[in-house]
């Protein structure tokens, strides 16, 4: 009798989730659907996980494996669907956003998520979710995009993606990926907006890197000129903090230690 009740609850949960087109849900969501207590709900979730109809994402969060996954029950849900269920205040950013906006041909294994809250990085399926904590004053410049007809997610705009890359090139594959992204999206980006956002984060090295890379790419001389007028602060900063610290030259214009050659920065253009 108890087994029949449990199977009935399992079927109710699966049918309800399918009808509502819900793919990611919480323990609390399941409790409401089943109108059951914690213990009974956890038992249902454990049985469905064992049957591989559900996958546990993290504590209290589950992914529905739809019937169309077939007998092998292999299923990979889009990260755009998963991320909104992992943390409230967030946006997808950095290298992941660069890939989304076609700024890079690289497909990063890691999904980078900016947030104002500390959260542990997460491995799920064949992806890694890395959470980058930003202060409130740096947490802006994101927009809503559709993941599907009923689902949406937050992602940094093209302009903020560039600024975040200049601020944290370590989350973008290094400064070479950032300069490549700037070039690939040069016609879609509002460079005045990039400048305003670079000022808003209040990190002087972001302006310095922006000015130097724009000058290397010969993009928007007016913006480069404005940047030169705004930056006069010491000390000198490294152009690329992700590589060795060997100095190649000094840029007095942009108050930078140049530790990448121009050939290194632009080598990808020849391919």
ZIPE-V438768 format. One record per backbone hydrogen bond with DSSP energy under -1.0 kcal/mol. CO is the residue of the C=O (numbers start at 0). NH is the residue of the N-H. If there is no record, write none. Layout:
<<CO/NH> <CO/NH>>
This chain:
<<0/4> <1/5> <2/6> <3/7> <4/8> <5/9> <6/10> <7/11> <8/12> <9/13> <10/14> <11/15> <12/16> <13/17> <14/18> <15/19> <16/21> <22/63> <24/61> <25/29> <26/30> <27/31> <28/32> <29/33> <30/34> <30/35> <36/40> <37/41> <38/42> <39/43> <40/44> <41/45> <42/46> <43/47> <44/48> <45/49> <46/50> <47/52> <47/53> <48/51> <52/64> <54/62> <57/60> <59/26> <60/56> <60/57> <61/24> <62/54> <65/68> <66/69> <69/72> <77/80> <77/81> <78/82> <81/84> <82/85> <82/86> <90/113> <91/155> <92/95> <93/97> <94/98> <95/99> <96/100> <97/102> <98/101> <108/127> <110/129> <111/92> <112/131> <113/90> <114/133> <121/128> <123/126> <126/123> <127/110> <128/121> <129/112> <131/114> <134/137> <137/139> <140/156> <142/154> <144/152> <150/146> <150/147> <152/144> <153/91> <154/142> <156/160> <157/161> <158/162> <159/163> <160/164> <161/165> <162/166> <163/167> <167/170> <168/171> <168/173> <170/94> <173/177> <174/178> <175/179> <176/180> <177/181> <178/182> <179/183> <180/184> <182/185> <184/188> <189/193> <190/194> <191/195> <192/196> <193/197> <194/198> <195/199> <196/200> <198/201> <202/205> <203/207> <204/208> <205/209> <206/210> <207/211> <208/212> <209/213> <210/214> <211/215> <212/216> <213/218> <219/223> <220/224> <221/225> <222/226> <223/227> <224/228> <225/229> <226/230> <236/256> <248/257> <250/255> <254/236> <255/250> <256/238> <257/247> <257/248> <260/264> <261/265> <262/266> <265/268> <266/269> <267/270>>
